[in-house]
């Protein structure tokens, strides 16, 4: 007697896997979601789908902020961010490092704002200091993104506080 191995059928539809890379416009670098997770300390609390959505929105925002600068670079003959002359750190153009930081920080600010309870420890939600940190975190991330964009276009940093 022979038995055939048959895989059990699942009544649930599974979502197709989310690509681990968000492809950019060809001028700017693609964003690898796993690298962003590591750099910005994002754990599995933020799903791949949510992270991808935040990264796409961040890319759209940063690319819009850099639109005029990019057009000048393309008019000068540079076809990618990597070919624009700049200092190099760790074998990479500092412009790429600044671009990536702008996207990462913008995306994380969006995630923190939309998922205010994002934290890996449930006990911290009742902690007043943690709640204050979560209130300030989006603004700090947006400031970091703004400074990264300023570094790309050669504009100085400016911080204004109301007294």
N, C-alpha and C positions, 0 to 999 in steps of 0.2 A: 504494500500500500504506500503511495507517495502523497506527500502533503505539499501544497504550494503555499509559499509565504505571501500573504496578502497584507499590505499596509492598511491599517484601519482608516476609514474616511473620517474627516473632521467636519462637523457641521458648521464650524465658524470659518468665515473668510479671514485670511490674514492679509495685512497690508503689505504691499511690495516694499522691499527694503529701501530706505532713504539713502541716496547717494551721499558718500562721505565728503564730497567736494562740491562747493558752490562755484560754478564756473562764472568768471567775470567777463567783461566786455572785450578782452583781447589786449587792451592796453594795460590794465591793472591786473595784479596777480589774483589767481583763484584762491579761495579761502577753504582750508581743510578744517572740517568741523572738529576732528579729534585734536588737532593742534590748538584750536581755540579753547576747547574744553580744558586742556592741560594748562594753557597760559592764563586763563581767567578763572580757574578753579571751579569749573562747573561739573557737577556730578550727574548721575542718572535721574535726579529729580527733574531736570530739564530734558524733556524727550528730544529725540533727534528731529522730529517734525517741528516742534516749537523752536528749537535752536536754528534750524534751517530757515524758518520764517523770519526770525529776528535777524539773522545774518543777511538775508536777501534785502530786508528793509534797510539795514545798516549800509549795505553796499550802495543801494539806490541813493540814500542820503549823502554819503561821503562822495560818491561820484558826482552828484549834483553840486556839492560845495566846491569840488575841484574842476568843474566843467571848463571854465575859462582858462585855468592854468593848463589843463590837458590840451585844449585846442592850440595854445601857444606852443606847447612842446611838439605836437604833431605837425604844426606849420613849420617848425624848425627842422623837422625831419626825423624826430624820434618816434619810433613805432610802438614802443612799450615803455613802461615805467623803468624797467631794468636798464634800458639803453640811455636814459637821461643821465648826464654826468652828475655824479655825486660821490661823496666819500663812501667807503665801504667799511662795514663792521661785521666781523664773523663771516667774511666772504660774501656779504650781501649788501646791496645798496641801502644806505640809510633811508632813502625815500620809500623803499619797500617796507622797511621796519616801521616807519611812521604811518604808512598807509594801513598796514595790518593792525597797528595799535588803534587807529581811528575807527576801523570797522569793528574790532573786538569790543572796544569801550562803548561804542554806540549800541551795539547789539546787547551787551550786558546791561546797560542802562534801561533799555527797552524791556528786557526780561525781568529786571528787578521791579520796574514800575507796574508791569502787567501781572506779575506774580509776587505781590508784596510779601507773601508768606514764604517765599523761597528761602529755605535754610535747611541744612541737613539735620538739625536737631530741633525736635518739636518743643523742647523745654525752653528754647530761647525766645519763643513767641511771646511768652509772658514776661520776658526780661526787658525792662524799660530801656536800658542802654542799647540792647540789640535792636529794638524798634527804632530808636533814634538813628542808629547806624544805617538801618534800612531806609529811613527817610532821607538821609543825606547821600547815600550811595549813588543814586541815579545822577544827581547833580555833579558829583565828583567824577563819575565815569564820563559824563558829557563834557566836563571841563578837560579831561585828559584827551578825549577825542578832538576837541576844538584846538588844543595845543598841538596835537599831532598834525592836524590839517595846516595849522599856522606854520609849523616847521617845514612842511612840504613846499608851501608857496612862498616861504621866506618872510613871513609876517612875524612881528614880535608878539610875545605873550602879553596879555593884558588882563589883569584881574581887578574888578571894581567891586567894592563892598559898600553897601549903604549903612550909614551910621545911625 
